[in-house]
Amino acid sequence: MSVSIPDLCEELKRYVGRSERTDLGIIRREAFQRFAIAADNLNPVFFEADSAKAAGYSDVIAPLLFLSAVGDWQGGPPQDALRPDGTTSHEFAFLPLEGLRIMGGGQDLDLHAPVTDGARVSMELRLDGVEMKQGRSGDLLLIKVTQIYRDAADLPLVTCRETFIAR
């Protein structure tokens, strides 16, 4: 399926400022401890309550990049249901990006509060901007989004400003 990058850019501009919030559910220590192990970050504050408390936390905490690094909070679709770039359609919520290949173009994080076992977390995805650029192999889009992760009291945990490159 061929996508007209200029047409899609104009369509996406109508979505700028729009946001959608998703309940990610309860964050469990097993999930963020697996993440820490996979990232080879064995800081005891992720695994041992005593170490976390000695560092000033109420319990073990998630690695700082855990929330923003998890691309899919569901069980995940079978491989044949993935997009050509390996992402799933719900990762970009309301944005009409079908037919594009998407890759990360950088992110900036503000870390507001630690994530502990049992925290209910939601994520708000907002489209901040879109622009078309000319690359060596043709048109591409720079898509700028903000993801704000919040706890059950609606307090921010992490703000992630991210740029994606789409073609």
N, C-alpha and C positions, 0 to 999 in steps of 0.2 A: 504494500500500500504506500503510495507516494503522498507525502504531506507537503503542502505549500508553506514554506517557512514564513514568507511575508504575510500570507493570509492568517496563519496561526498567530503570528505576532499581534496583528490587529485584534483578533478575537481575544487573546489573553489580556490585552490592555483593558478590556472591559471588566476583567476580574480583579484588577489592582485595587487593594484595600479590602477585598473580601476575605473572610476568614471562616474556618470551620473548626469546631472543637470535638475531640475524640476522647472518650474515657479509656485509658490504657489499662485500668484495673488496679489490682493490688500488686505492688512490687515485692517480690520475695527474695530473701537472702540467697537462696540457691541459684536464682537466675543471675544476680549480680556477682556472686562468687564464681560462677562458671565463667562469666565475662572476664573477671579479674585473672583467673587462671589462664584463659585463652590469650589474654593480653600480656601474660607473664608479669603481672603486677601483684605480687604476693604481700603487699603491705598488710600487717596484722590488723589494722583498723577495719579491714574488709571481712575478716574471719574470726576475730576474737573480741568478745564483748569487753573484757577487761582492758585490752589495748585501746579500744575505741573510747571507753569511759575515761581512761587515763589521758586521752587526747582531747577530752572535753565534749564528746558526743554521748548521746543517750544510749546508743546501741551501735552495733556494726553498721557501717555506712557503705553505700554503693561507690564504686570508682567514679571519679568526677565526670568522665566521658560516657558513662553507661547510658544515660537517657538519650543523649543526642546520637549515640553510635548505633543503637538498635534501629534497624531500618524497617522491621516488620514485627509488630507486637502480636500478630496472630500466629497460629501454628505453621502457616506457610502453605502455599499451594504446591501441587505437583510440578515438576520441572516443565512439563509441556504447557502449563498455564502461565509461565513467566513471560514477561516481555522480552524482546530480543537482547536487551541490555542486562537482563537478570533481575530487574525490579518488578514489583507488583503494581497493579493499577491503583490500589487503595493507598499506596505510599504518598501520592500527591492529591489525595482526597478529591476535591471538586474541580481540579484543573484538567481541562481536556487535552491530555498529552499523548493519547493513543497514537501509535505509529512512529513515535520519536525514540531515538536512543538518547539516554540521559546519563551524564556522569557528573560527579562532584567537581566544583570549581573553587572550593574554599569555604571556610566557615569561621565565624567569630563567636566565641562563647562568653556569656556572663554567668558565673556560678553564684547563685543567691543563697542556697541553703542545702545542707546534706540530705540525701535520700536514705531513709532507714527501712528496715524490714517491716512490711505491713502497711507502708504508705500507699494510699490511693492516689494515683497520678492521672492527670488529664493533659492533653497536648493540644494547643491551639495552633493551627497552621494558617498563616496569612501571606498572601501574595503581595510583595512590596513593589515589584517592578519587573518589567520585561523589556528587553531591547534586542534588536537584530544587529548582528555583526557579520562582516564578511571574513570568512576563514580561508585558508589556502585551498580547501577543497569545496568551498561553497558557503551558502548562508548558514548561520547558526543563531540560536537564541541564548541569551544570558537571562536566566530566570532567578530573581532574587526573592527569597522567602524568609519569614521569621517563624520559628517554632518556639512557643513559650510553654514550658512544662510547669504545671502547678499542682500543689497538694490539695487535699480535700477541703482545706480552709480557703482555697483560692489564692494562696500565697505562692509567688514564683519560686521555683527551684532552679531552673536553668532557662536562659534565653539563648537561642541559637539562631544567628543570622547566617544564612547560607546562600551560596550562588551555585546554580546548576547550569551546565552547558548542555543544550539539546540540539540534535540535528535529525 
